[in-house]
Amino acid sequence: MNFILALENAFTANNNSENAFAMAKYMKNNFSFFGIKTEERRLIFKGIWKENKQEIRANARAIVLDLYSKREREFHYCAIEILIKELKGNYKKEDIQLIEKLIGNNSWWDSVDTIAKYILGAYLLEFPLETKNVIERFSKSENIWLNRSAILFQLNYKQKTNSDFLFSECLKQAHSKEFFIQKAIGWALREYAKTNPEAVQNFVLNNNLKPLSTKEALKNICCL
């Protein structure tokens, strides 16, 4: 594909080994990097995207999978950004398989949180009848990143938030010892508190959440 080849060439040409070392270290050495910082990467990406927009639009899903199979983390970020823009309002029911694959591969908080909020969340707004089955499957998975996504998918919903879903998912994972799960519970509740602080406060005070989850959930609420 012309787009992917052009992107590979541009990223290789802009490789910065010093930045790459620091970026990999920040991500606990889970991924390799070209060392291209976000602003520069997006500038390069935007130009190549503009030159190949027809190819991308016609092959968005295949391109995303190809990018996500590559070693360097910058490619994964680009794949996610393509999905957010190209599939919004144009999801197919079967796209949940693609979404689940992206959450479960090359997984870390930086990718998973963006996918959960902007892709999984958008997909389930388009297919609300799929929400119960998808979220139950994710929450029962042994993959903590699917568990985390089940908690976080409503981050962007505000007044559209289904509080029953939110509170139920938090309770399902309330006793998890995983830092990323405890943090997700607190973050999801804190975000919903911007819309309904009383409901969040009552939920937290009446349920035995982990201290980290409680602290994060009530961070911006003045408790009674």
N, C-alpha and C positions, 0 to 999 in steps of 0.2 A: 504494500500500500504506500502510495506517495507520501501521505501525511505522516505515517509512522517513521518512514525512512528520513524524511526531512526533520522530524523532531529528534530522532536519534543523533543525526549529524549536528544539529544545533546544540543539543545538550553536551555532546562530546567536545565540541569546540569551546564551550563555556565552562568546562570542568575546572573546579577549584579544589585542589587536594586538601588545603588547609581547612576550608569550610566543610568539606566532606567528612573529614576526621571529627570535627566538632559536632556536626549534625548527627553522625552515626552514634557518637558517644551519648548525646542527649536522648537518643532513642534506644538506649541500653544496648547498642550494637546489634539490634535486631535486623537492621537493613543497611544496604549500601547506598551511598548518595553520590551524585555528581558534584555536590557542593554548591548548588545554585539556590540562592535564597529566594523566598517566596515572591517578592516583587519582581525580581529579574526573571524568574521562571515564568511567571504569568505574562510578562511582556513578550518573551520569546514565544510562548505557547499561543498567545493571542494572534500574533502575526502569522504563524504557520496555520493556525485554525482558519483564519480569514482567507488564506490562499487555497485552502482545501475544504471549504465548508460544504460543498456538494457531496464530496466523498464521505465526509464525516456523517452528514445527515442520512445518507443512504445506507451506511454501514456502522452506525453508532455502537450497537451491541457487540459486534465482532471486533471492532477497534478497541473497545473497552477491555474485552477479555485478553486481547493481544498485549495491550499495555500492562495489564495487571499480572501477566505472566513474566514480565521482565524483572530484572534484578534490582535496578535502582528505584528508590522511593519516589523520585520526581515523576516517573511514569505513572505510578499509582495515583498520585495527586491529580494528574491530568485526566486519567480515566474517570475519576469521581466527578471532576468538574464537567466533563462531557456529558455524563449521565444526568447530572442535575439540570443542565440546560436543554439537552436534546430530548429527554424523555418526559419532562414536565408537561402534564396535560396530554401526553401521548403514550402512557404506559399500556402494556398488554397484560392480561391477567397472568400469563405465564412468566412475566418478568420477575416474579417473586423468587424464582429459581436462580436467576442471575444475581439478584440482591443478596440472597442467602449465601451464594458462593463468594461474593466479594467480602461479606462480613466475616466469613469463616476462613478466608485465605489472606496471607500477608497482614494478619490482624494486629492492630495496636490501637491505642485510644485515639490517635490523630485521624486515622482513616475511619474507624468504626463509628465514632461520634458523628462525623459528618454524614456518613451513609445513613445512620439511624435517623438523624434529624431531618435531612433534606431529601433523602431518596426513599427510605422505608416509610417515613412519615407521609411523604407526598403520594406514594403508591397507595397506601391504605386510605387516604382521603378520596382517591379515585375509585377504590374498590372496598368500601366500608364493610361489605358483607364478608370479606375475607379476613377482617381484623381478628375475630375470635380464634379462628383456626391457626392463623399465622403466629399470633402472639402466644398462644398456648404451646405451640410446637417449639417456638424459640425459648420460652421460659423453662420448658422441660428438658432442653438440650443439655448435654454435658459440656458444651462449648460456652465458656463464660462470656464470650463476645456476643453470642446470640442472646444470652440472658440479659446482658447489659443493654442491647438494642431493644429488647422487649420493654425495658423500663423507660428508655429515653425517646422512643419514637414520637411521642407527643410534645416534645420540647417546643415546637414551633406552633402548637395548636391554639394556645391562649384560651379564648372563650369556647373553642370547639373541643377542648379537652374533655375526655370521658373520665371523670374522676373515679368511677367504679373500676375501670381498667387500671388506672394509675395506682390506686391504693391496693388493689388486688395483687398487682405485679410486685409492688414494694413488699407486701407481706409474704409473698412466696419466697422472696430472696432475703428476707429480713435477718436471718441467722447466718447468712453466708460470711465466711471468714475472708473472702476475697476483697482486697482493697478496692478494686475497680467496680465491684458490685455495690459495696457500701457507699462509695463516692457517687455512683450513678443514682442510687436511691435519694441521697441528699440533694443532688443537683436537680433531679426531676421534680422533687417536691418544692424546692426553692423557686424554681421557675414557675410552677403552678401557683405558688403563693403570691406572685405578682398579679394574678387574676382573682384568686380566692384565698386570701391569707387566713381567714377564719377556719375554713375547711382543712387546710394544711395543719394549722396549729392544733386543732382538735384531733386530727388523725395522729399526729406525732405524740401528743400528750397521752393518748389512750392506747398506744401500742408500744411494744418493747423493741424499739429499733436499736441498732448498734450506735454507740456514742458518736462515731464519725458521721453516720447518716443523720442523726438528730441534730448535731452541730451544724451541718451544711444546710439542712432543711429549714432551720429556724434562724439562719444567719441574718436575714433582713426583717425578721418579725420580732416585735417587742412582746414577749410572752406575758400572760397574766400572772 
